Amino acid sequence: MQLQKKFFQTIPRTVWVLGFVSLLTDISSEMIHSVLPLFLVSVLGANVLTVGIIEGIAEATASVLKIFSGALSDYLGHRKGLAVFGYGLSTFVKPLFAVATSSTGVLIARFGDRIGKGIRVAPRDALVADSTNPEVRGAAYGLRQSLDTIGAFLGPLAAFTLMAVSKNNFRLVFWLALIPGCLAVALLTVGVREPRTKQTQLSRSNPLQWEGLRSLGQKYWVLVAVALLFNLGNSSDAFLLLRAEQIGISASLIPLTLVVMNMAYSFSAYPLGILSDRLGRFWLLVGGFVLYALVYLGFAFVQVPWQVWGLFAFYGLHLGMSQGLLLALVANSIPANLRGTAFGFLNLAVGLALLPASLLAGGLWQILGAEATFIAGSLFALAAVLLLVSQRNKY
């Protein structure tokens, strides 16, 4: 109890506010994303490969932009304005989902939404590092992830409720998702005070120059390579939802699978973040990747609906064991004046992987069936584990 009280007291207000901004944003986003694959397939008549193309293009675009927004925040020495603009753009385009009448319309909406995410994520992650001491960064990133993920399961829960009472009115869900998005932008605007950091006093220089990138160090670039390899097999969660429907879970219950996943994520991220501050992050991160490999194998061979619910819960635990811990490892491995750039390149690696990952997943599903999609994802995760463990002496 005393340890828990200590960590709550040492995590600054900025991290809490950013967490609640993420919570509201995820309610808004997941209300849409939890039913979007079904909307594409059942209402607009898209096939599974089209779903993969839309998801891959959208996520890859976001990740490319994260480099430039992160580097710009390092160059300016200020991050809040970019974060506000990014969250605002994602909220502004939400109505486009409600009025879309074709797959192209959905692609445009997803494109705009992910541009907003691409602008905000690296500055936001750097803000967390700027606001915290190294000895509590695991807890800080874990707390933000936990609050973020509370929104990620409240969003599908809201979508499930609205779908049930409106008799599967997808467009109503999309319109109402605008409300929490607006609240998130307002909270960020008035609630975050950007910490004064040493880099704001330095002369401005281009952080994307070779000298700056080299100064990020080998430890950092190994983590980027691991993230790239892992995410080549980490296709969009849309394929998890389609697999759940394939096994026999009804359309109205599909959003609840994300509720289960995100509850497990939320309840595990903060405690595991605290644990990583006490015991180290490396082997916890390895364990998270191994768990992912096992879960994807489970999705390949699952046969009955009750097994699907358990797999979604373990998938959430994997996220709690890996997402925040990877960010904390990166934050502690890089110079303070290059945090935005570093998080931008990390997210670029993830985003560049997501497009081929989603295309590969959709293509394997179309040609060989769902089992091949998930077996491939498991193998990529195991390859990332081997690379990470081979470099364990550096951490």
KELUMGU-18659 format. One record per residue (C-alpha): residue number from 1; y negated, z negated, x negated. Coordinates in Angstrom, 2 decimals. Example, Ala and Ser with C-alpha at 12.3 -4.5 7.8 and 13.67 -1.06 7.14 Angstrom:
SITE     k         y         z         x
SITE     1      4.50     -7.80    -12.30
SITE     2      1.06     -7.14    -13.67
***
This chain:
SITE     k         y         z         x
SITE     1      0.00      0.00      0.00
SITE     2     -2.42     -0.88     -2.82
SITE     3     -1.62      2.41     -4.59
SITE     4     -2.25      4.38     -1.42
SITE     5     -5.55      2.52     -0.86
SITE     6     -6.61      3.27     -4.43
SITE     7     -6.02      7.01     -4.02
SITE     8     -7.90      7.14     -0.70
SITE     9    -10.86      5.38     -2.33
SITE    10    -10.98      7.62     -5.41
SITE    11    -10.84     10.95     -3.57
SITE    12    -14.47     12.01     -3.01
SITE    13    -16.13     12.95      0.26
SITE    14    -16.34     16.63     -0.68
SITE    15    -12.54     16.91     -0.79
SITE    16    -12.22     15.25      2.62
SITE    17    -14.80     17.59      4.19
SITE    18    -13.18     20.66      2.61
SITE    19     -9.88     19.44      4.01
SITE    20    -11.24     19.17      7.55
SITE    21    -12.93     22.58      7.21
SITE    22     -9.53     24.00      6.25
SITE    23     -7.94     22.15      9.18
SITE    24    -10.28     23.76     11.72
SITE    25    -10.02     27.18     10.06
SITE    26     -6.25     27.05     10.10
SITE    27     -6.19     26.12     13.77
SITE    28     -8.24     29.25     14.40
SITE    29     -6.25     31.52     12.07
SITE    30     -2.77     30.32     13.02
SITE    31     -3.47     30.64     16.73
SITE    32     -3.69     34.34     15.95
SITE    33     -1.17     34.75     13.14
SITE    34      1.64     32.87     14.91
SITE    35      1.77     35.47     17.68
SITE    36      0.33     38.53     15.92
SITE    37      3.68     40.04     14.78
SITE    38      5.00     39.83     18.34
SITE    39      1.74     41.30     19.68
SITE    40      2.08     44.23     17.28
SITE    41      5.73     44.90     18.13
SITE    42      5.91     44.08     21.85
SITE    43      2.41     45.07     23.07
SITE    44      1.20     47.75     20.64
SITE    45      4.65     49.22     19.90
SITE    46      4.51     48.90     16.10
SITE    47      7.71     48.80     14.03
SITE    48      8.67     46.19     11.44
SITE    49      7.61     48.36      8.50
SITE    50      4.12     48.72     10.03
SITE    51      3.90     44.93     10.27
SITE    52      4.75     44.72      6.57
SITE    53      2.12     47.34      5.65
SITE    54     -0.62     45.56      7.61
SITE    55      0.22     42.17      6.14
SITE    56      0.55     43.51      2.61
SITE    57     -2.74     45.44      2.62
SITE    58     -4.63     42.53      4.15
SITE    59     -3.34     39.91      1.72
SITE    60     -3.69     42.14     -1.35
SITE    61     -7.32     42.85     -0.46
SITE    62     -8.07     39.14     -0.16
SITE    63     -6.56     38.39     -3.53
SITE    64     -8.50     41.10     -5.41
SITE    65    -11.75     39.71     -4.02
SITE    66    -10.86     36.19     -5.16
SITE    67    -11.38     37.23     -8.79
SITE    68    -14.92     38.37     -8.18
SITE    69    -15.93     35.48     -5.92
SITE    70    -14.45     32.97     -8.38
SITE    71    -16.13     34.62    -11.37
SITE    72    -19.42     34.86     -9.48
SITE    73    -19.29     31.15     -8.67
SITE    74    -18.80     30.44    -12.40
SITE    75    -21.67     32.77    -13.32
SITE    76    -24.06     31.23    -10.79
SITE    77    -22.87     27.67    -11.34
SITE    78    -22.77     27.22     -7.54
SITE    79    -19.83     27.60     -5.19
SITE    80    -20.77     26.33     -1.71
SITE    81    -22.76     29.40     -0.62
SITE    82    -19.86     31.74     -1.33
SITE    83    -17.48     29.43      0.53
SITE    84    -19.77     29.34      3.59
SITE    85    -20.08     33.14      3.59
SITE    86    -16.31     33.59      3.32
SITE    87    -15.47     31.19      6.13
SITE    88    -18.23     32.73      8.26
SITE    89    -16.95     36.28      7.82
SITE    90    -13.39     35.31      8.79
SITE    91    -14.74     33.70     11.95
SITE    92    -17.03     36.62     12.79
SITE    93    -14.16     39.14     12.93
SITE    94    -11.86     37.06     15.16
SITE    95    -12.92     38.89     18.37
SITE    96    -11.63     42.17     16.87
SITE    97     -8.06     40.96     17.40
SITE    98     -8.76     40.42     21.09
SITE    99    -10.08     43.95     21.65
SITE   100     -7.57     45.81     19.43
SITE   101     -5.64     48.56     21.23
SITE   102     -3.71     49.96     18.25
SITE   103     -2.16     48.95     14.96
SITE   104     -5.22     50.38     13.23
SITE   105     -7.45     48.00     15.17
SITE   106     -5.33     45.04     14.10
SITE   107     -5.43     46.27     10.49
SITE   108     -9.24     46.37     10.59
SITE   109     -9.37     42.84     11.98
SITE   110     -6.88     41.52      9.43
SITE   111     -8.77     43.32      6.68
SITE   112    -12.04     41.63      7.63
SITE   113    -10.38     38.24      8.02
SITE   114     -8.74     38.48      4.59
SITE   115    -11.98     39.64      2.96
SITE   116    -13.49     36.39      4.16
SITE   117    -10.56     34.47      2.74
SITE   118    -10.83     36.35     -0.53
SITE   119    -14.46     35.31     -0.89
SITE   120    -13.99     31.63     -0.07
SITE   121    -10.73     30.47     -1.65
SITE   122    -11.46     30.48     -5.40
SITE   123    -14.88     28.77     -5.06
SITE   124    -13.35     26.20     -2.70
SITE   125    -10.45     25.39     -5.04
SITE   126    -12.90     25.12     -7.94
SITE   127    -15.06     22.76     -5.85
SITE   128    -12.07     20.42     -5.52
SITE   129    -11.61     20.38     -9.30
SITE   130    -15.37     19.95     -9.89
SITE   131    -15.39     16.92     -7.59
SITE   132    -12.36     15.02     -8.96
SITE   133    -11.06     13.35    -12.10
SITE   134     -7.89     14.80    -13.71
SITE   135     -5.78     11.71    -12.97
SITE   136     -6.12     12.15     -9.19
SITE   137     -6.15     15.93     -8.89
SITE   138     -2.58     16.08     -7.62
SITE   139     -3.54     13.69     -4.81
SITE   140     -6.80     15.57     -4.12
SITE   141     -5.17     18.99     -3.84
SITE   142     -2.32     17.44     -1.88
SITE   143     -4.73     15.81      0.56
SITE   144     -6.64     19.04      1.12
SITE   145     -3.36     20.91      1.61
SITE   146     -2.14     18.26      4.06
SITE   147     -5.31     18.46      6.18
SITE   148     -5.20     22.25      5.96
SITE   149     -1.63     22.23      7.17
SITE   150     -2.30     19.89     10.09
SITE   151     -4.43     22.76     11.34
SITE   152     -1.65     25.17     10.51
SITE   153      0.71     23.45     12.94
SITE   154     -1.92     22.61     15.58
SITE   155     -2.81     26.31     15.72
SITE   156      0.68     27.55     16.64
SITE   157      1.03     24.57     19.02
SITE   158     -2.18     25.63     20.76
SITE   159     -0.93     29.23     20.83
SITE   160      2.39     28.11     22.34
SITE   161      0.59     26.13     25.04
SITE   162     -1.77     28.97     25.88
SITE   163      1.02     31.55     25.89
SITE   164      3.04     29.36     28.26
SITE   165      0.25     28.68     30.77
SITE   166     -1.18     32.23     30.64
SITE   167      2.18     34.01     30.87
SITE   168      2.01     35.48     27.36
SITE   169     -1.66     36.52     27.44
SITE   170     -2.08     37.36     23.74
SITE   171     -5.72     38.39     24.08
SITE   172     -6.76     35.07     25.63
SITE   173     -5.27     33.27     22.63
SITE   174     -7.25     35.52     20.28
SITE   175    -10.56     34.84     22.09
SITE   176    -10.13     31.08     22.14
SITE   177     -9.31     31.05     18.42
SITE   178    -13.02     31.69     17.82
SITE   179    -13.99     28.11     18.79
SITE   180    -12.43     26.09     15.93
SITE   181    -13.54     28.78     13.47
SITE   182    -17.19     28.26     14.42
SITE   183    -16.81     24.49     14.12
SITE   184    -15.39     24.89     10.59
SITE   185    -18.37     26.92      9.40
SITE   186    -20.81     24.38     10.85
SITE   187    -19.01     21.45      9.18
SITE   188    -18.95     23.15      5.79
SITE   189    -22.63     24.02      6.01
SITE   190    -23.83     20.49      6.74
SITE   191    -21.05     18.36      5.27
SITE   192    -20.54     19.49      1.65
SITE   193    -22.88     18.59     -1.18
SITE   194    -22.02     20.56     -4.27
SITE   195    -21.48     18.32     -7.33
SITE   196    -23.69     18.89    -10.35
SITE   197    -21.48     20.04    -13.20
SITE   198    -22.12     20.83    -16.83
SITE   199    -21.62     24.53    -16.34
SITE   200    -24.72     24.71    -14.12
SITE   201    -26.75     23.88    -17.21
SITE   202    -25.23     26.58    -19.43
SITE   203    -26.74     29.99    -20.02
SITE   204    -25.21     32.56    -17.75
SITE   205    -22.57     34.87    -19.19
SITE   206    -19.99     37.17    -17.69
SITE   207    -16.79     35.10    -17.26
SITE   208    -14.72     38.29    -17.01
SITE   209    -15.40     39.25    -20.62
SITE   210    -12.45     39.23    -23.02
SITE   211    -13.56     36.06    -24.83
SITE   212    -13.77     34.16    -21.58
SITE   213    -10.35     35.31    -20.38
SITE   214     -8.76     34.49    -23.75
SITE   215    -10.21     30.98    -23.65
SITE   216     -8.23     30.27    -20.47
SITE   217     -5.24     29.73    -22.78
SITE   218     -1.53     30.49    -22.86
SITE   219     -0.53     27.62    -20.55
SITE   220     -2.69     29.11    -17.82
SITE   221     -1.46     32.69    -18.23
SITE   222      2.18     31.54    -18.11
SITE   223      1.47     29.92    -14.75
SITE   224     -0.12     33.16    -13.53
SITE   225      2.96     35.13    -14.62
SITE   226      5.25     32.68    -12.83
SITE   227      3.18     32.93     -9.63
SITE   228      3.27     36.73     -9.82
SITE   229      7.05     36.87    -10.25
SITE   230      7.72     34.30     -7.54
SITE   231      5.51     36.04     -4.99
SITE   232      7.13     39.43     -5.52
SITE   233      9.86     37.97     -3.30
SITE   234      7.57     35.92     -1.07
SITE   235      6.83     38.36      1.74
SITE   236      4.68     37.61      4.76
SITE   237      5.73     34.80      7.08
SITE   238      5.76     37.48      9.78
SITE   239      9.31     38.29      8.64
SITE   240     10.37     34.66      9.18
SITE   241      9.07     34.86     12.75
SITE   242     10.83     38.16     13.40
SITE   243     14.06     36.71     11.97
SITE   244     13.73     33.71     14.29
SITE   245     13.39     36.02     17.28
SITE   246     16.34     38.10     16.04
SITE   247     18.57     35.00     15.94
SITE   248     17.73     34.19     19.55
SITE   249     14.58     32.05     19.72
SITE   250     12.44     33.18     22.67
SITE   251      8.96     34.66     22.19
SITE   252      7.25     31.67     23.80
SITE   253      8.96     29.30     21.34
SITE   254      8.27     31.36     18.21
SITE   255      4.92     29.63     17.48
SITE   256      6.73     26.28     17.45
SITE   257      8.74     27.34     14.40
SITE   258      5.46     27.35     12.48
SITE   259      4.64     23.95     13.95
SITE   260      7.86     22.57     12.44
SITE   261      7.20     24.26      9.10
SITE   262      3.63     23.04      8.84
SITE   263      4.44     19.50      9.96
SITE   264      6.90     19.26      7.07
SITE   265      4.29     20.77      4.75
SITE   266      1.55     18.42      5.91
SITE   267      3.63     15.25      5.71
SITE   268      4.92     16.06      2.22
SITE   269      1.94     17.59      0.34
SITE   270     -0.20     14.45     -0.07
SITE   271      2.63     12.01     -0.99
SITE   272      4.05     14.53     -3.46
SITE   273      0.58     15.03     -4.90
SITE   274      0.30     11.29     -5.54
SITE   275      3.80     11.29     -7.02
SITE   276      2.86     14.14     -9.37
SITE   277     -0.13     12.14    -10.64
SITE   278      2.25      9.31    -11.48
SITE   279      5.34     11.14    -12.76
SITE   280      4.17     14.64    -13.73
SITE   281      4.01     17.93    -11.89
SITE   282      6.27     20.30    -13.81
SITE   283      9.73     19.39    -12.50
SITE   284      8.43     18.86     -8.97
SITE   285      7.10     22.41     -9.05
SITE   286     10.44     23.71    -10.35
SITE   287     12.20     21.85     -7.55
SITE   288      9.91     23.46     -4.99
SITE   289     10.78     26.94     -6.24
SITE   290     14.52     26.19     -6.21
SITE   291     14.26     24.86     -2.66
SITE   292     12.54     28.11     -1.62
SITE   293     15.43     30.13     -3.08
SITE   294     17.93     28.09     -1.08
SITE   295     15.90     28.36      2.14
SITE   296     15.67     32.14      1.85
SITE   297     19.41     32.34      1.34
SITE   298     19.70     30.28      4.50
SITE   299     17.54     32.78      6.42
SITE   300     19.78     35.57      5.15
SITE   301     22.94     34.03      6.61
SITE   302     21.65     31.95      9.55
SITE   303     23.62     32.53     12.76
SITE   304     22.41     30.16     15.49
SITE   305     18.91     29.02     16.60
SITE   306     19.25     25.32     15.66
SITE   307     19.76     26.34     12.03
SITE   308     16.50     28.28     12.10
SITE   309     14.55     25.13     13.00
SITE   310     16.01     23.28     10.03
SITE   311     15.21     26.15      7.66
SITE   312     11.58     26.18      8.77
SITE   313     11.38     22.42      8.07
SITE   314     12.77     22.87      4.55
SITE   315     10.42     25.81      4.00
SITE   316      7.53     23.45      4.79
SITE   317      8.89     20.94      2.27
SITE   318      8.97     23.69     -0.36
SITE   319      5.28     24.34      0.30
SITE   320      4.50     20.64     -0.10
SITE   321      6.34     20.61     -3.43
SITE   322      4.62     23.69     -4.86
SITE   323      1.24     24.76     -3.49
SITE   324     -1.00     21.84     -4.43
SITE   325      0.94     21.05     -7.61
SITE   326      0.43     24.57     -8.97
SITE   327     -3.32     24.32     -8.34
SITE   328     -3.49     20.92    -10.05
SITE   329     -1.57     22.25    -13.07
SITE   330     -4.02     25.13    -13.32
SITE   331     -7.09     22.88    -12.91
SITE   332     -5.95     20.65    -15.77
SITE   333     -5.19     23.63    -18.05
SITE   334     -8.55     25.42    -18.07
SITE   335    -12.19     24.92    -19.19
SITE   336    -14.47     23.52    -16.48
SITE   337    -16.89     26.45    -16.67
SITE   338    -14.12     28.96    -15.89
SITE   339    -12.46     27.27    -12.93
SITE   340    -13.59     29.82    -10.36
SITE   341    -12.43     32.69    -12.55
SITE   342     -9.09     31.02    -13.24
SITE   343     -8.35     30.39     -9.57
SITE   344     -9.46     33.94     -8.82
SITE   345     -6.96     35.45    -11.26
SITE   346     -4.20     33.17     -9.99
SITE   347     -4.84     34.39     -6.47
SITE   348     -5.03     37.97     -7.68
SITE   349     -1.52     37.63     -9.09
SITE   350     -0.30     36.30     -5.75
SITE   351     -2.10     39.01     -3.78
SITE   352     -0.97     41.89     -5.96
SITE   353      2.58     40.68     -5.45
SITE   354      2.23     40.38     -1.69
SITE   355      1.72     44.07     -0.99
SITE   356      4.90     45.26     -2.76
SITE   357      6.68     42.12     -1.50
SITE   358      5.86     42.92      2.13
SITE   359      6.64     46.61      1.67
SITE   360      9.94     45.72     -0.01
SITE   361     10.80     43.24      2.73
SITE   362     10.01     45.71      5.50
SITE   363     11.86     48.53      3.78
SITE   364     14.98     46.46      3.07
SITE   365     14.97     45.21      6.67
SITE   366     14.75     48.76      8.02
SITE   367     17.42     50.19      5.69
SITE   368     19.87     47.35      4.94
SITE   369     19.04     44.70      7.53
SITE   370     17.32     41.30      7.52
SITE   371     19.90     39.74      5.18
SITE   372     18.84     41.98      2.29
SITE   373     15.18     41.00      2.73
SITE   374     15.86     37.30      2.30
SITE   375     18.43     37.65     -0.49
SITE   376     15.88     39.62     -2.51
SITE   377     13.28     36.89     -1.96
SITE   378     15.71     34.25     -3.19
SITE   379     16.48     36.19     -6.37
SITE   380     12.79     36.60     -7.26
SITE   381     12.29     32.84     -6.84
SITE   382     15.18     32.09     -9.19
SITE   383     13.73     34.50    -11.76
SITE   384     10.40     32.63    -11.57
SITE   385     12.25     29.34    -12.11
SITE   386     13.92     30.71    -15.25
SITE   387     10.56     31.84    -16.67
SITE   388      8.89     28.51    -15.90
SITE   389     11.72     26.42    -17.36
SITE   390     11.75     28.56    -20.51
SITE   391      8.16     27.44    -21.13
SITE   392      8.68     23.77    -20.22
SITE   393      7.66     22.49    -23.67
SITE   394      4.10     23.64    -23.04
SITE   395      3.70     21.27    -20.09
***
